[in-house]
Amino acid sequence: MLVNGNIVELKPTDSRKSFYGKARVVMAENGDKTLISYTTPVLKLSADGKLEKLWHGYSATTMRHINSFCDTFGIDGGGKRWWENL
C-alpha cells in the first residue's frame, strides 16, 4: 500500500496489478479503516474488529475492492453472497 497521509491505496490481492487509485483506505487515528471505492465509502472495519456495511449496492469491480480489503486486513468473508448477507 502506498501511504499518503491517512489515506492508503489498496493493492489487489488477486491477479490484477493495480486498482489505479480507485480503491483507497482511510486510516483514522482511532484505528478505524474505511474502504473507499471510487468516491463511495463502502465498508468500515472498526478498531475493535466490527464490520459496518456503508454501501448497500453491488458491482463486480467494487466487490474486487471489498475482497482485497478483506484479504489485506484478515477479515473472514468476501464474495457476493457474503456481501449481500452482511
C-alpha positions as CSV (number, residue, x, y, z in Angstrom):
1,M,0.0,0.0,0.0
2,L,1.2,3.5,-0.8
3,V,0.8,5.9,2.0
4,N,-0.5,9.4,1.5
5,G,-1.3,11.0,4.9
6,N,-4.1,8.9,6.4
7,I,-5.2,7.5,3.1
8,V,-3.6,4.4,1.6
9,E,-4.0,3.0,-1.8
10,L,-5.4,-0.5,-1.7
11,K,-3.4,-3.1,-3.6
12,P,-5.2,-6.0,-5.3
13,T,-4.8,-9.5,-3.7
14,D,-5.8,-11.3,-6.9
15,S,-4.0,-11.4,-10.3
16,R,-4.5,-7.7,-11.1
17,K,-1.6,-5.4,-10.9
18,S,-3.4,-2.3,-9.6
19,F,-6.7,-0.7,-8.9
20,Y,-5.3,2.5,-10.4
21,G,-6.2,4.6,-7.4
22,K,-9.9,3.7,-7.5
23,A,-9.7,1.8,-4.1
24,R,-8.4,3.5,-1.1
25,V,-8.5,3.0,2.7
26,V,-8.9,5.9,5.1
27,M,-6.9,5.1,8.3
28,A,-8.5,7.0,11.2
29,E,-6.4,8.0,14.2
30,N,-8.7,5.8,16.4
31,G,-7.8,2.7,14.3
32,D,-10.9,2.5,12.1
33,K,-10.3,1.6,8.5
34,T,-12.8,2.7,5.8
35,L,-12.7,1.3,2.3
36,I,-13.5,3.9,-0.4
37,S,-14.3,2.5,-3.8
38,Y,-14.1,5.3,-6.4
39,T,-15.7,8.1,-4.3
40,T,-18.1,6.0,-2.2
41,P,-17.4,4.8,1.4
42,V,-18.2,1.1,1.2
43,L,-17.1,-0.8,4.3
44,K,-15.7,0.2,7.7
45,L,-13.6,-2.0,10.0
46,S,-13.6,-0.5,13.4
47,A,-10.6,-0.7,15.7
48,D,-12.4,-3.3,17.8
49,G,-12.9,-5.6,14.7
50,K,-16.6,-4.8,13.9
51,L,-17.6,-4.5,10.3
52,E,-20.1,-1.9,9.1
53,K,-21.5,-2.0,5.7
54,L,-21.7,1.6,4.4
55,W,-22.9,1.0,0.9
56,H,-25.8,-1.4,0.0
57,G,-25.2,-1.7,-3.7
58,Y,-23.2,-4.3,-5.7
59,S,-20.8,-4.1,-8.6
60,A,-18.2,-6.6,-9.7
61,T,-15.5,-4.0,-9.5
62,T,-16.4,-2.8,-6.0
63,M,-16.6,-6.5,-4.9
64,R,-13.0,-6.9,-6.0
65,H,-12.1,-3.9,-3.9
66,I,-14.0,-5.4,-0.9
67,N,-12.3,-8.8,-1.4
68,S,-8.9,-7.2,-1.3
69,F,-9.8,-5.1,1.7
70,C,-10.9,-8.3,3.5
71,D,-7.7,-10.2,2.5
72,T,-5.5,-7.2,3.5
73,F,-7.0,-6.8,6.9
74,G,-7.6,-10.5,7.7
75,I,-11.4,-10.4,7.6
76,D,-13.1,-13.7,7.1
77,G,-15.5,-13.3,4.2
78,G,-15.8,-12.0,0.7
79,G,-17.8,-12.7,-2.3
80,K,-21.3,-11.6,-3.5
81,R,-23.3,-13.8,-1.1
82,W,-21.3,-12.8,1.9
83,W,-21.7,-9.1,0.9
84,E,-25.4,-9.4,0.5
85,N,-25.8,-11.0,3.9
86,L,-23.5,-8.6,5.7
